[in-house]
Every structure is written in C-alpha cells, then in structure tokens.
Amino acid sequence: MTDQSLTHLRIASLHLRQGGASQDMAIRLHHDGDAFTVTYDPDRASLEAAVSLARVRLSIDGITVSEVILEGHAPDLTALHYAASKLLLNVETTSGRLITEPVVKSREDPNQAVYFVPEGWDLADARARLPASFAAARPKVARALDQIEQANKSTGGEISRALEFVALLILETGDPDSVYAKVLRLLHQVSADTTAAQALGETA
C-alpha cells in the first residue's frame, strides 16, 4: 500500500436484487448512482456467486465493496451478508463434511476471505458467531478494529468517517501498524502544507 492509495481509495456499496429468466445474463452488474447494483437470476446463479463475482469485477477497477445490501431477501440472510461484508468477507453455504460450524477462512487476498456456514444452519446464530470467528482467523486485525470502535465511541462519532476509512485500510492490508504509520505521515504532510500556505498568505 502506497501513501497515494490512502487518498485514492475507492469504495462503494453493492446492492443485490433477484431478476428472472428474461434477463440476458445470469448476473448483471450496473452503476446506480453512488452504488453498484447486481441483478441475478437465481435459477442460473447463486446469490453467493453473484456477490463474489461482483466484488472481484469491481476490485479489478480499483473499487472496494464496503457493504453488501440485499434487497427483497430474507431478513436473517440480509443481516448476515451485511455484517460479513463490513469485514470484507464473502458468505458461502457449504455441505462439506469438513465445516461443522460457521467459520472464517482467510485468504492471501483479504477481499477473497470467506465466512463458511454449514447448509441448514440458523442464520441468526451464524451472524452472532461472526465476530468471534473473525477474531480467531484474523486476531491482529480484529484487535485493531476493536480499538477503532472504542475510539469512535470516545469521540462521540465526530470522526467516524475517518475511522471507518482507516478500518477499511486495515481490513484490506491486514497490517494495522503500516496503516497507522502512513496515516500519520499523511496527516503531518497535510499539516505542513497548511502551515506553508498560511505563511505564503501572510507574506503576500
């Protein structure tokens, strides 16, 4: 991650809607104002595939999906996907014997990390287990996110947008120390530029 990436991080919301057989493609992605919307035909593509492919496609364009919002889906399913997406996780239902309870599996690329949920598992329970499972898979990142959450509470939410930005960078890189160092360096640079501009204004 470069210092430039701190100021050029592109994020977007991803909305998912069910389409039908009349649409020409099984999964269609289009820009919708400040967000992106996927319409998928459930007879030809799963919800999980639609989310994953859309995130990969947007990632190629340098866009990070900061939240996944399901429209017209069951409330528990919607809540689970939203909570997982805030941790840059895809959700995947599995019937394999190796996954006996909901578990986060990290990947070299954080954007491809997955929260596996056994088929038939209660989704509300899976949502409740997500924080602990994430902390077990990415403990350093989870600790940093907890610290950011505490900082947000202690400041009364006044800098929540900035803290959300930092949290997203930490999720993407998996390296809190590097993110903090680069953010501080950027803040020092902004401060120096502001001081220089004020000095020039005084001498003009």
PAGU-380397 format. One record per atom (N, C-alpha, C): y, z, x. Coordinates in pm, whole numbers, plus 50000, padded with zeros to 5 digits. Layout:
<atoms>
YZX/...
</atoms>
This chain:
<atoms>
498805000050085/500005000050000/501235000050087/502164990950066/503404989950141/504524997150067/505614999850139/506775005950073/507304996849964/507204983749986/507694974249887/506934975349756/505624978749767/504824979749645/505274991249556/505955001149616/506455012349536/507505007849436/508294997949474/509374993449388/509014980949308/507834975249335/507444963049266/506144964549188/505724977149164/504514979449085/504754974648942/503874966048894/504004960648759/502914967048672/503334973448564/502384979948474/502584974648333/501534975648254/501604970648116/500554977648030/500844978047901/499864982947803/498974971347762/497724974547730/496774964547684/496274968447546/496514959747448/496074962147310/494844953447280/493894959147209/492664952047174/492534950947023/492284938746976/492064936246833/490804927846816/490104930146707/488944921946676/489404908946609/488834897846656/489104884946595/487894880646515/487604867946518/486454862846445/485944849946503/484954844146436/484324831846485/485284820046486/486384821046412/487314809846404/488124807746531/488234818246615/488994816446739/488154808546839/488844800146916/488144790747003/487414797347118/487934808547168/487304815547279/486844829347234/485804834247299/485294847547263/486314858347293/487094856547401/488114866247441/489404858747469/490464862547401/491764856047422/492784866547464/493474863747573/494494872847625/495854866047615/496814872947555/498144867047549/499214877847563/500384873547610/501504882447632/502154885347498/502444898147473/503004902247345/504164911847371/505344906347396/506494914647427/506334921447562/506404934847562/506254942447686/504794945947714/503894941347632/502484944647648/501644931847646/500344933747665/499394922647654/498394925947544/497964915747473/497024917747364/495794909047384/494634915047365/493364907847369/492804907347227/492444895447185/491714893847059/490314888947096/489304896247051/487944892547089/487054891346965/486074882546975/485094880746869/483894889746900/483674900546824/482594909946856/481194903846850/481064892246787/479754885746783/479464878146913/480484875646991/480304868247116/480684876047241/481404887047225/481804895147340/481944909647297/481544918647383/481654932847353/483074937647382/483434948647320/484724954847346/484854958147495/483804963647552/483844967747692/484094955847784/483444944547754/483644932547835/485074927347821/485604928147700/486964923347675/487984931447755/487824944647756/488734953247831/488624950547981/487394950248031/487174948548174/487704935048224/487394924348152/487844911048195/489364909848189/489974915848088/491434915348076/492084922848192/491534934248228/492114941948338/491984934348469/490844927948490/490654920148613/491624908448616/491754901548503/492654890048496/494094894048526/494544904948468/495914909548491/496104914548633/495054920648689/495114925448827/495354913848924/494754902348895/494954890448980/496434886748983/497134889148873/498564886248866/499434897848912/498784908048969/499534919549020/499964929348914/499294929348800/499664938248689/498584948848671/498984961348667/498064972348645/498144976848498/497014977848434/496964982548295/497064997748296/498155002848240/498395017348242/497805024448121/497495016748016/496885022747898/496225011947814/495095015547753/494365006647663/494455012447523/494955004347431/495165008747293/494344999847200/493355005747135/492524998347040/493184998446903/493224986846840/493804985646707/492704982346607/492614990146499/491614987746398/490204991846436/490075000946531/488765005946572/488615020546528/487415025946541/487155039746502/488015049346585/488535060046524/489425069346596/488825075146724/487565079446720/486955085346841/486825075046952/486505062846918/486385052147016/487765048947076/488765048546988/490135045847033/490625056647128/490375069347093/490805080547176/490115080447312/488835077147313/488075076947438/488595066147532/488775054147480/489265043247565/490675046147617/491505051947532/492875055147575/492845065447688/492105076247669/492045086847771/491475081547902/490435073347894/489835067748015/490805058248086/491535050448008/492465040748069/493595047648143/493995059548099/495055066848168/494595071448306/493285071048330/492715074248461/492215061548532/492645050048481/492235036848533/490725034948526/490115039948421/488665038648404/488335028948292/487315020748315/486695013248207/485665022248140/485355019648016/484305026947944/483125017547923/481935022447953/480745014047934/479625022247870/479125017347760/477975023647694/476705018547760/475815027847792/474595023847863/473355029747798/472275022147803/470995026947751/470015029347866/470525028747988/469665030648105/469155044948117/468015046448180/467405059648193/468125068348295/468855062248388/469485070048495/470715077648448/471325073348340/472515080048287/472105088348166/472045101448184/471595110248076/472735117848010/473925117048067/475115123148011/476335115448059/477455116647991/478645109148033/479015112448178/479325102048256/479625104148397/480555093148449/481465097148535/482365087648601/481725082948730/481695069748749/481205063848872/482375056448938/482755061049057/483875054849125/483425042049196/484395033649226/484155021049294/485125019949411/484855010849504/485775008549615/487145004349562/487134996049457/488354992349389/488535002149272/489545010949277/489725020949170/489855014649032/490355002349025/490514995948895/489184992148832/488094993148908/486774989748855/485895002048836/486485013948844/485725026148819/485335026648671/484205032948642/483645032548507/483275046548458/483545048948331/483045061048265/481865056748180/480665060048227/479435056248157/479115066548048/478835061547931/478495070147817/477145065647761/476165074447757/474855070547702/474975065647559/474215055547526/474225049847391/473885060647288/474665061447182/474435071247077/475085084847101/475735086547218/476365099447249/477605101347161/477845113647121/479025116647040/480285113547122/481135104747071/482285100047148/483355110747164/483485119547066/484445130447079/484025139747193/482725142047204/482215150447313/482405143347447/482185130147450/482395122647573/483855123547616/484755123047520/486185124447551/486465138247610/485855148447554/486085162047602/485535164147744/484465157047778/483845158447909/484555150248018/485425141147977/486025131848073/486775138648188/487665148248164/488395154248275/487495160148383/486465167448342/485565173748439/484765163248514/484335152948444/483575142348509/484435134748610/485685132348573/486595125548665/486855134148788/487055147148767/487315156248880/486125156748975/484925155848921/483725155849006/483625143149089/484045131949031/483945119049100/485085116849199/486295121349163/487465119149248/488265132249258/487705142249328/488325155549330/489735155849389/489965148449496/491285148549559/492345142849466/491995131949401/492925125749306/493155134849186/492085140949135/492205149749019/493115161549050/493005167349169/493875178549207/495335174049211/495575162249266/496945157049273/497515154749133/496695149449043/497155147148906/497465160348835/496675170548862/496945183748803/498285189148853/498555187248982/499825191849039/501005184448977/500825171448955/501885163548892/502115168148748/501045171248678/501165176148541/501915189448537/501625198248632/502335211048639/503795208848672/504075199448762/505465196348797/506225190948677/505545182848597/506175177248477/506525188348378/505625197948363/505875209048272/507015217948321/507045220348453/508065229248509/509455223248504/509545209948498/510855203348490/511235199848347/510415204148253/510715201448113/510635186748076/509885179048155/509715164848124/510895156048162/511865161748236/513065154148269/512785142448363/511765143848444/511425132948538/510015127748511/509625128048386/508265124248350/507945109948389/508905100848371/508665086748404/508375085048553/509155091848635/508955090948780/507605096848820/507245107948758/505965114248790/504795105748743/504925099248630/503875090248581/503685078748679/504775073848734/504735063048833/503965067548957/504275079549005/503585084949123/502105087049094/501785092248975/500385094448937/499615081348937/500235070848886/499565057848882/499285052549022/500245054449112/500045050149252/498885057849316/498805070649286/497725078849342/496375074249286/496325071249157/495095066249098/494675053049161/495635044349189/495325031349246/494855032249390/495495040849469/495185041549612/494125051849646/494045062349566/493125073249598/493585081449716/494865079949755/495385086549875/496715093449842/496665105549785/497895112349747/498875114449863/498375118249980/499245120950094/500065108650132/499415097150134/500105084650168/501165081350065/500835083249937/501795080449831/503005089549843/502775102749863/503875112049875/504785108249992/504175104650107/504965101150225/505825088850199/505265078950133/506015066750107/507115068850002/506835077349903/507855080349803/509025087749868/508725097449954/509775104850022/510595095650113/509905086650182/510625077250269/511545068250187/511075063950070/511895055549984/513095063249932/512895076149895/514005084249846/515055086449954/514585088650078/515515090250190/516325077550212/515655066150198/516335053350216/517385051150108/517035054549984/517995053249874/519185062349897/518915074649943/519995084049970/520915078950081/520305073350185/521085068050297/521935056250253/521355047550172/522095035850123/523265040150035/523025050449953/524095055349865/525235061349945/524885069150050/525905075150136/526715064550206/526035054150256/526715043350325/527665035750232/527215033650110/528055026650012/529285034749978/529105047949965/530245056549935/531245056650049/530735056550174/531615056350290/532405043450297/531765032350266/532465019550265/533535019350158/533225025450042/534195025849934/535415033849970/535225044650047/536335053050086/537235046350189/536665037450270/537455030850375/538065017850327/537645013150207/538165000450157/539625001850113/
</atoms>
